[in-house]
Amino acid sequence: QVQLVESGGGLVQAGGSLRLSCAASGRPFSSYIMGWFRQAPGKEREFVAAISWSGGSRNYADSVKGRFTISRDNAKNTVYLQMNSLKPEDTAVYSCAAMSSLYGVFSFNYQYWGQGTQVTVSS
């Protein structure tokens, strides 16, 4: 089992930045691909970004490429999402997720999920 706890959400003006964190506990963090997802009110959950166990491979949704950066610190069992140039359409609950490294960063077989943190971008 892996437990995931997100933090860092909040209210920010359009054009601003936020950094989300996701702390993991349980099984060895370094054996998992980590991903970020988001869900806006009335919409389905959508993929945002993923990172391999080593950090050498990353995958981003087209909507966030060039603005968001995913990273991880295996020594701290934490994955981050740096969000720059935020737009009102980025408003959502952001959740992190963990997937076995047997899959790749382009897979979506996530097994473990956090509760999420709210990000609100005002215009």
Chimera marker file (.cmm) of the C-alpha trace (Angstrom):
<marker_set name="trace">
<marker id="1" x="0.000" y="0.000" z="0.000" r="1" g="1" b="0" radius="0.5"/>
<marker id="2" x="1.040" y="3.566" z="-0.691" r="1" g="1" b="0" radius="0.5"/>
<marker id="3" x="-0.487" y="6.554" z="1.063" r="1" g="1" b="0" radius="0.5"/>
<marker id="4" x="-0.415" y="9.893" z="-0.743" r="1" g="1" b="0" radius="0.5"/>
<marker id="5" x="-1.049" y="13.328" z="0.758" r="1" g="1" b="0" radius="0.5"/>
<marker id="6" x="-1.133" y="16.471" z="-1.375" r="1" g="1" b="0" radius="0.5"/>
<marker id="7" x="-0.469" y="20.020" z="-0.240" r="1" g="1" b="0" radius="0.5"/>
<marker id="8" x="0.235" y="23.443" z="-1.686" r="1" g="1" b="0" radius="0.5"/>
<marker id="9" x="-3.073" y="24.297" z="-3.279" r="1" g="1" b="0" radius="0.5"/>
<marker id="10" x="-4.730" y="27.673" z="-2.870" r="1" g="1" b="0" radius="0.5"/>
<marker id="11" x="-6.073" y="30.785" z="-4.551" r="1" g="1" b="0" radius="0.5"/>
<marker id="12" x="-3.873" y="32.596" z="-7.066" r="1" g="1" b="0" radius="0.5"/>
<marker id="13" x="-4.410" y="35.237" z="-9.712" r="1" g="1" b="0" radius="0.5"/>
<marker id="14" x="-4.104" y="34.443" z="-13.385" r="1" g="1" b="0" radius="0.5"/>
<marker id="15" x="-0.475" y="34.518" z="-14.436" r="1" g="1" b="0" radius="0.5"/>
<marker id="16" x="0.708" y="33.474" z="-11.007" r="1" g="1" b="0" radius="0.5"/>
<marker id="17" x="2.454" y="30.331" z="-9.793" r="1" g="1" b="0" radius="0.5"/>
<marker id="18" x="1.912" y="27.547" z="-7.287" r="1" g="1" b="0" radius="0.5"/>
<marker id="19" x="3.903" y="24.480" z="-6.340" r="1" g="1" b="0" radius="0.5"/>
<marker id="20" x="2.033" y="21.384" z="-5.285" r="1" g="1" b="0" radius="0.5"/>
<marker id="21" x="3.628" y="18.645" z="-3.222" r="1" g="1" b="0" radius="0.5"/>
<marker id="22" x="2.632" y="15.038" z="-2.744" r="1" g="1" b="0" radius="0.5"/>
<marker id="23" x="4.167" y="13.131" z="0.136" r="1" g="1" b="0" radius="0.5"/>
<marker id="24" x="4.166" y="9.352" z="-0.081" r="1" g="1" b="0" radius="0.5"/>
<marker id="25" x="4.458" y="6.711" z="2.608" r="1" g="1" b="0" radius="0.5"/>
<marker id="26" x="4.303" y="2.952" z="2.576" r="1" g="1" b="0" radius="0.5"/>
<marker id="27" x="6.137" y="0.918" z="-0.039" r="1" g="1" b="0" radius="0.5"/>
<marker id="28" x="9.417" y="2.206" z="-1.516" r="1" g="1" b="0" radius="0.5"/>
<marker id="29" x="8.585" y="5.449" z="-3.260" r="1" g="1" b="0" radius="0.5"/>
<marker id="30" x="11.284" y="5.037" z="-5.857" r="1" g="1" b="0" radius="0.5"/>
<marker id="31" x="9.599" y="1.959" z="-7.327" r="1" g="1" b="0" radius="0.5"/>
<marker id="32" x="6.603" y="3.942" z="-8.537" r="1" g="1" b="0" radius="0.5"/>
<marker id="33" x="5.804" y="6.175" z="-11.451" r="1" g="1" b="0" radius="0.5"/>
<marker id="34" x="4.074" y="9.248" z="-10.056" r="1" g="1" b="0" radius="0.5"/>
<marker id="35" x="1.410" y="11.280" z="-11.762" r="1" g="1" b="0" radius="0.5"/>
<marker id="36" x="-0.739" y="14.353" z="-11.262" r="1" g="1" b="0" radius="0.5"/>
<marker id="37" x="-4.364" y="14.563" z="-12.307" r="1" g="1" b="0" radius="0.5"/>
<marker id="38" x="-7.021" y="17.241" z="-11.964" r="1" g="1" b="0" radius="0.5"/>
<marker id="39" x="-10.776" y="17.431" z="-11.906" r="1" g="1" b="0" radius="0.5"/>
<marker id="40" x="-12.749" y="20.604" z="-12.431" r="1" g="1" b="0" radius="0.5"/>
<marker id="41" x="-16.375" y="20.954" z="-11.303" r="1" g="1" b="0" radius="0.5"/>
<marker id="42" x="-18.702" y="19.129" z="-13.656" r="1" g="1" b="0" radius="0.5"/>
<marker id="43" x="-15.843" y="17.637" z="-15.651" r="1" g="1" b="0" radius="0.5"/>
<marker id="44" x="-14.097" y="14.293" z="-15.759" r="1" g="1" b="0" radius="0.5"/>
<marker id="45" x="-10.715" y="13.787" z="-14.189" r="1" g="1" b="0" radius="0.5"/>
<marker id="46" x="-7.892" y="14.513" z="-16.606" r="1" g="1" b="0" radius="0.5"/>
<marker id="47" x="-4.220" y="13.653" z="-16.739" r="1" g="1" b="0" radius="0.5"/>
<marker id="48" x="-1.745" y="16.463" z="-16.085" r="1" g="1" b="0" radius="0.5"/>
<marker id="49" x="1.752" y="15.014" z="-15.828" r="1" g="1" b="0" radius="0.5"/>
<marker id="50" x="3.758" y="11.911" z="-14.948" r="1" g="1" b="0" radius="0.5"/>
<marker id="51" x="7.352" y="11.156" z="-14.014" r="1" g="1" b="0" radius="0.5"/>
<marker id="52" x="9.339" y="7.925" z="-13.982" r="1" g="1" b="0" radius="0.5"/>
<marker id="53" x="11.019" y="6.581" z="-10.864" r="1" g="1" b="0" radius="0.5"/>
<marker id="54" x="14.360" y="8.064" z="-11.895" r="1" g="1" b="0" radius="0.5"/>
<marker id="55" x="12.946" y="11.334" z="-13.168" r="1" g="1" b="0" radius="0.5"/>
<marker id="56" x="14.440" y="10.624" z="-16.565" r="1" g="1" b="0" radius="0.5"/>
<marker id="57" x="11.103" y="10.286" z="-18.355" r="1" g="1" b="0" radius="0.5"/>
<marker id="58" x="8.197" y="12.698" z="-18.137" r="1" g="1" b="0" radius="0.5"/>
<marker id="59" x="4.864" y="13.077" z="-19.842" r="1" g="1" b="0" radius="0.5"/>
<marker id="60" x="2.649" y="16.160" z="-19.924" r="1" g="1" b="0" radius="0.5"/>
<marker id="61" x="-0.828" y="16.941" z="-21.122" r="1" g="1" b="0" radius="0.5"/>
<marker id="62" x="-0.786" y="19.335" z="-24.059" r="1" g="1" b="0" radius="0.5"/>
<marker id="63" x="-2.752" y="21.876" z="-22.041" r="1" g="1" b="0" radius="0.5"/>
<marker id="64" x="0.074" y="22.315" z="-19.507" r="1" g="1" b="0" radius="0.5"/>
<marker id="65" x="3.221" y="21.805" z="-21.609" r="1" g="1" b="0" radius="0.5"/>
<marker id="66" x="5.631" y="24.689" z="-21.169" r="1" g="1" b="0" radius="0.5"/>
<marker id="67" x="3.828" y="25.926" z="-18.037" r="1" g="1" b="0" radius="0.5"/>
<marker id="68" x="3.920" y="23.017" z="-15.574" r="1" g="1" b="0" radius="0.5"/>
<marker id="69" x="6.915" y="20.971" z="-14.445" r="1" g="1" b="0" radius="0.5"/>
<marker id="70" x="6.774" y="17.680" z="-12.585" r="1" g="1" b="0" radius="0.5"/>
<marker id="71" x="9.714" y="16.602" z="-10.442" r="1" g="1" b="0" radius="0.5"/>
<marker id="72" x="10.445" y="14.221" z="-7.601" r="1" g="1" b="0" radius="0.5"/>
<marker id="73" x="12.796" y="13.812" z="-4.678" r="1" g="1" b="0" radius="0.5"/>
<marker id="74" x="13.069" y="10.114" z="-3.868" r="1" g="1" b="0" radius="0.5"/>
<marker id="75" x="15.030" y="10.846" z="-0.693" r="1" g="1" b="0" radius="0.5"/>
<marker id="76" x="12.042" y="12.824" z="0.590" r="1" g="1" b="0" radius="0.5"/>
<marker id="77" x="9.393" y="10.517" z="-0.887" r="1" g="1" b="0" radius="0.5"/>
<marker id="78" x="7.834" y="13.540" z="-2.517" r="1" g="1" b="0" radius="0.5"/>
<marker id="79" x="6.673" y="14.504" z="-5.982" r="1" g="1" b="0" radius="0.5"/>
<marker id="80" x="6.120" y="18.115" z="-6.995" r="1" g="1" b="0" radius="0.5"/>
<marker id="81" x="4.136" y="19.997" z="-9.596" r="1" g="1" b="0" radius="0.5"/>
<marker id="82" x="5.409" y="23.492" z="-10.334" r="1" g="1" b="0" radius="0.5"/>
<marker id="83" x="2.645" y="25.438" z="-12.030" r="1" g="1" b="0" radius="0.5"/>
<marker id="84" x="3.495" y="28.714" z="-13.751" r="1" g="1" b="0" radius="0.5"/>
<marker id="85" x="1.474" y="31.103" z="-15.903" r="1" g="1" b="0" radius="0.5"/>
<marker id="86" x="-1.716" y="29.805" z="-14.350" r="1" g="1" b="0" radius="0.5"/>
<marker id="87" x="-5.000" y="30.331" z="-16.135" r="1" g="1" b="0" radius="0.5"/>
<marker id="88" x="-8.583" y="30.312" z="-14.811" r="1" g="1" b="0" radius="0.5"/>
<marker id="89" x="-9.140" y="27.069" z="-16.717" r="1" g="1" b="0" radius="0.5"/>
<marker id="90" x="-6.493" y="25.423" z="-14.513" r="1" g="1" b="0" radius="0.5"/>
<marker id="91" x="-8.916" y="25.671" z="-11.583" r="1" g="1" b="0" radius="0.5"/>
<marker id="92" x="-9.524" y="22.152" z="-10.276" r="1" g="1" b="0" radius="0.5"/>
<marker id="93" x="-8.830" y="19.681" z="-7.520" r="1" g="1" b="0" radius="0.5"/>
<marker id="94" x="-5.354" y="18.297" z="-8.154" r="1" g="1" b="0" radius="0.5"/>
<marker id="95" x="-4.544" y="14.765" z="-7.065" r="1" g="1" b="0" radius="0.5"/>
<marker id="96" x="-1.370" y="12.747" z="-7.194" r="1" g="1" b="0" radius="0.5"/>
<marker id="97" x="-1.291" y="9.061" z="-8.019" r="1" g="1" b="0" radius="0.5"/>
<marker id="98" x="1.176" y="6.181" z="-8.017" r="1" g="1" b="0" radius="0.5"/>
<marker id="99" x="1.654" y="3.424" z="-10.563" r="1" g="1" b="0" radius="0.5"/>
<marker id="100" x="4.031" y="0.478" z="-10.709" r="1" g="1" b="0" radius="0.5"/>
<marker id="101" x="7.214" y="1.170" z="-12.644" r="1" g="1" b="0" radius="0.5"/>
<marker id="102" x="6.416" y="-1.911" z="-14.728" r="1" g="1" b="0" radius="0.5"/>
<marker id="103" x="4.325" y="0.511" z="-16.769" r="1" g="1" b="0" radius="0.5"/>
<marker id="104" x="5.602" y="3.607" z="-18.509" r="1" g="1" b="0" radius="0.5"/>
<marker id="105" x="4.853" y="7.287" z="-18.074" r="1" g="1" b="0" radius="0.5"/>
<marker id="106" x="2.409" y="7.051" z="-20.991" r="1" g="1" b="0" radius="0.5"/>
<marker id="107" x="0.285" y="4.430" z="-19.205" r="1" g="1" b="0" radius="0.5"/>
<marker id="108" x="-2.620" y="5.160" z="-16.907" r="1" g="1" b="0" radius="0.5"/>
<marker id="109" x="-2.748" y="2.085" z="-14.657" r="1" g="1" b="0" radius="0.5"/>
<marker id="110" x="-2.556" y="4.090" z="-11.465" r="1" g="1" b="0" radius="0.5"/>
<marker id="111" x="-3.198" y="2.077" z="-8.318" r="1" g="1" b="0" radius="0.5"/>
<marker id="112" x="-3.018" y="4.592" z="-5.505" r="1" g="1" b="0" radius="0.5"/>
<marker id="113" x="-4.573" y="8.046" z="-5.210" r="1" g="1" b="0" radius="0.5"/>
<marker id="114" x="-4.411" y="10.968" z="-2.850" r="1" g="1" b="0" radius="0.5"/>
<marker id="115" x="-7.395" y="12.997" z="-1.668" r="1" g="1" b="0" radius="0.5"/>
<marker id="116" x="-6.495" y="16.074" z="-3.661" r="1" g="1" b="0" radius="0.5"/>
<marker id="117" x="-5.820" y="19.753" z="-3.093" r="1" g="1" b="0" radius="0.5"/>
<marker id="118" x="-7.879" y="22.630" z="-4.469" r="1" g="1" b="0" radius="0.5"/>
<marker id="119" x="-6.310" y="25.088" z="-6.891" r="1" g="1" b="0" radius="0.5"/>
<marker id="120" x="-8.336" y="28.156" z="-7.793" r="1" g="1" b="0" radius="0.5"/>
<marker id="121" x="-7.130" y="30.666" z="-10.367" r="1" g="1" b="0" radius="0.5"/>
<marker id="122" x="-8.946" y="33.983" z="-10.465" r="1" g="1" b="0" radius="0.5"/>
<marker id="123" x="-9.147" y="36.130" z="-13.580" r="1" g="1" b="0" radius="0.5"/>
<link id1="1" id2="2" r="1" g="1" b="0" radius="0.2"/>
<link id1="2" id2="3" r="1" g="1" b="0" radius="0.2"/>
<link id1="3" id2="4" r="1" g="1" b="0" radius="0.2"/>
<link id1="4" id2="5" r="1" g="1" b="0" radius="0.2"/>
<link id1="5" id2="6" r="1" g="1" b="0" radius="0.2"/>
<link id1="6" id2="7" r="1" g="1" b="0" radius="0.2"/>
<link id1="7" id2="8" r="1" g="1" b="0" radius="0.2"/>
<link id1="8" id2="9" r="1" g="1" b="0" radius="0.2"/>
<link id1="9" id2="10" r="1" g="1" b="0" radius="0.2"/>
<link id1="10" id2="11" r="1" g="1" b="0" radius="0.2"/>
<link id1="11" id2="12" r="1" g="1" b="0" radius="0.2"/>
<link id1="12" id2="13" r="1" g="1" b="0" radius="0.2"/>
<link id1="13" id2="14" r="1" g="1" b="0" radius="0.2"/>
<link id1="14" id2="15" r="1" g="1" b="0" radius="0.2"/>
<link id1="15" id2="16" r="1" g="1" b="0" radius="0.2"/>
<link id1="16" id2="17" r="1" g="1" b="0" radius="0.2"/>
<link id1="17" id2="18" r="1" g="1" b="0" radius="0.2"/>
<link id1="18" id2="19" r="1" g="1" b="0" radius="0.2"/>
<link id1="19" id2="20" r="1" g="1" b="0" radius="0.2"/>
<link id1="20" id2="21" r="1" g="1" b="0" radius="0.2"/>
<link id1="21" id2="22" r="1" g="1" b="0" radius="0.2"/>
<link id1="22" id2="23" r="1" g="1" b="0" radius="0.2"/>
<link id1="23" id2="24" r="1" g="1" b="0" radius="0.2"/>
<link id1="24" id2="25" r="1" g="1" b="0" radius="0.2"/>
<link id1="25" id2="26" r="1" g="1" b="0" radius="0.2"/>
<link id1="26" id2="27" r="1" g="1" b="0" radius="0.2"/>
<link id1="27" id2="28" r="1" g="1" b="0" radius="0.2"/>
<link id1="28" id2="29" r="1" g="1" b="0" radius="0.2"/>
<link id1="29" id2="30" r="1" g="1" b="0" radius="0.2"/>
<link id1="30" id2="31" r="1" g="1" b="0" radius="0.2"/>
<link id1="31" id2="32" r="1" g="1" b="0" radius="0.2"/>
<link id1="32" id2="33" r="1" g="1" b="0" radius="0.2"/>
<link id1="33" id2="34" r="1" g="1" b="0" radius="0.2"/>
<link id1="34" id2="35" r="1" g="1" b="0" radius="0.2"/>
<link id1="35" id2="36" r="1" g="1" b="0" radius="0.2"/>
<link id1="36" id2="37" r="1" g="1" b="0" radius="0.2"/>
<link id1="37" id2="38" r="1" g="1" b="0" radius="0.2"/>
<link id1="38" id2="39" r="1" g="1" b="0" radius="0.2"/>
<link id1="39" id2="40" r="1" g="1" b="0" radius="0.2"/>
<link id1="40" id2="41" r="1" g="1" b="0" radius="0.2"/>
<link id1="41" id2="42" r="1" g="1" b="0" radius="0.2"/>
<link id1="42" id2="43" r="1" g="1" b="0" radius="0.2"/>
<link id1="43" id2="44" r="1" g="1" b="0" radius="0.2"/>
<link id1="44" id2="45" r="1" g="1" b="0" radius="0.2"/>
<link id1="45" id2="46" r="1" g="1" b="0" radius="0.2"/>
<link id1="46" id2="47" r="1" g="1" b="0" radius="0.2"/>
<link id1="47" id2="48" r="1" g="1" b="0" radius="0.2"/>
<link id1="48" id2="49" r="1" g="1" b="0" radius="0.2"/>
<link id1="49" id2="50" r="1" g="1" b="0" radius="0.2"/>
<link id1="50" id2="51" r="1" g="1" b="0" radius="0.2"/>
<link id1="51" id2="52" r="1" g="1" b="0" radius="0.2"/>
<link id1="52" id2="53" r="1" g="1" b="0" radius="0.2"/>
<link id1="53" id2="54" r="1" g="1" b="0" radius="0.2"/>
<link id1="54" id2="55" r="1" g="1" b="0" radius="0.2"/>
<link id1="55" id2="56" r="1" g="1" b="0" radius="0.2"/>
<link id1="56" id2="57" r="1" g="1" b="0" radius="0.2"/>
<link id1="57" id2="58" r="1" g="1" b="0" radius="0.2"/>
<link id1="58" id2="59" r="1" g="1" b="0" radius="0.2"/>
<link id1="59" id2="60" r="1" g="1" b="0" radius="0.2"/>
<link id1="60" id2="61" r="1" g="1" b="0" radius="0.2"/>
<link id1="61" id2="62" r="1" g="1" b="0" radius="0.2"/>
<link id1="62" id2="63" r="1" g="1" b="0" radius="0.2"/>
<link id1="63" id2="64" r="1" g="1" b="0" radius="0.2"/>
<link id1="64" id2="65" r="1" g="1" b="0" radius="0.2"/>
<link id1="65" id2="66" r="1" g="1" b="0" radius="0.2"/>
<link id1="66" id2="67" r="1" g="1" b="0" radius="0.2"/>
<link id1="67" id2="68" r="1" g="1" b="0" radius="0.2"/>
<link id1="68" id2="69" r="1" g="1" b="0" radius="0.2"/>
<link id1="69" id2="70" r="1" g="1" b="0" radius="0.2"/>
<link id1="70" id2="71" r="1" g="1" b="0" radius="0.2"/>
<link id1="71" id2="72" r="1" g="1" b="0" radius="0.2"/>
<link id1="72" id2="73" r="1" g="1" b="0" radius="0.2"/>
<link id1="73" id2="74" r="1" g="1" b="0" radius="0.2"/>
<link id1="74" id2="75" r="1" g="1" b="0" radius="0.2"/>
<link id1="75" id2="76" r="1" g="1" b="0" radius="0.2"/>
<link id1="76" id2="77" r="1" g="1" b="0" radius="0.2"/>
<link id1="77" id2="78" r="1" g="1" b="0" radius="0.2"/>
<link id1="78" id2="79" r="1" g="1" b="0" radius="0.2"/>
<link id1="79" id2="80" r="1" g="1" b="0" radius="0.2"/>
<link id1="80" id2="81" r="1" g="1" b="0" radius="0.2"/>
<link id1="81" id2="82" r="1" g="1" b="0" radius="0.2"/>
<link id1="82" id2="83" r="1" g="1" b="0" radius="0.2"/>
<link id1="83" id2="84" r="1" g="1" b="0" radius="0.2"/>
<link id1="84" id2="85" r="1" g="1" b="0" radius="0.2"/>
<link id1="85" id2="86" r="1" g="1" b="0" radius="0.2"/>
<link id1="86" id2="87" r="1" g="1" b="0" radius="0.2"/>
<link id1="87" id2="88" r="1" g="1" b="0" radius="0.2"/>
<link id1="88" id2="89" r="1" g="1" b="0" radius="0.2"/>
<link id1="89" id2="90" r="1" g="1" b="0" radius="0.2"/>
<link id1="90" id2="91" r="1" g="1" b="0" radius="0.2"/>
<link id1="91" id2="92" r="1" g="1" b="0" radius="0.2"/>
<link id1="92" id2="93" r="1" g="1" b="0" radius="0.2"/>
<link id1="93" id2="94" r="1" g="1" b="0" radius="0.2"/>
<link id1="94" id2="95" r="1" g="1" b="0" radius="0.2"/>
<link id1="95" id2="96" r="1" g="1" b="0" radius="0.2"/>
<link id1="96" id2="97" r="1" g="1" b="0" radius="0.2"/>
<link id1="97" id2="98" r="1" g="1" b="0" radius="0.2"/>
<link id1="98" id2="99" r="1" g="1" b="0" radius="0.2"/>
<link id1="99" id2="100" r="1" g="1" b="0" radius="0.2"/>
<link id1="100" id2="101" r="1" g="1" b="0" radius="0.2"/>
<link id1="101" id2="102" r="1" g="1" b="0" radius="0.2"/>
<link id1="102" id2="103" r="1" g="1" b="0" radius="0.2"/>
<link id1="103" id2="104" r="1" g="1" b="0" radius="0.2"/>
<link id1="104" id2="105" r="1" g="1" b="0" radius="0.2"/>
<link id1="105" id2="106" r="1" g="1" b="0" radius="0.2"/>
<link id1="106" id2="107" r="1" g="1" b="0" radius="0.2"/>
<link id1="107" id2="108" r="1" g="1" b="0" radius="0.2"/>
<link id1="108" id2="109" r="1" g="1" b="0" radius="0.2"/>
<link id1="109" id2="110" r="1" g="1" b="0" radius="0.2"/>
<link id1="110" id2="111" r="1" g="1" b="0" radius="0.2"/>
<link id1="111" id2="112" r="1" g="1" b="0" radius="0.2"/>
<link id1="112" id2="113" r="1" g="1" b="0" radius="0.2"/>
<link id1="113" id2="114" r="1" g="1" b="0" radius="0.2"/>
<link id1="114" id2="115" r="1" g="1" b="0" radius="0.2"/>
<link id1="115" id2="116" r="1" g="1" b="0" radius="0.2"/>
<link id1="116" id2="117" r="1" g="1" b="0" radius="0.2"/>
<link id1="117" id2="118" r="1" g="1" b="0" radius="0.2"/>
<link id1="118" id2="119" r="1" g="1" b="0" radius="0.2"/>
<link id1="119" id2="120" r="1" g="1" b="0" radius="0.2"/>
<link id1="120" id2="121" r="1" g="1" b="0" radius="0.2"/>
<link id1="121" id2="122" r="1" g="1" b="0" radius="0.2"/>
<link id1="122" id2="123" r="1" g="1" b="0" radius="0.2"/>
</marker_set>
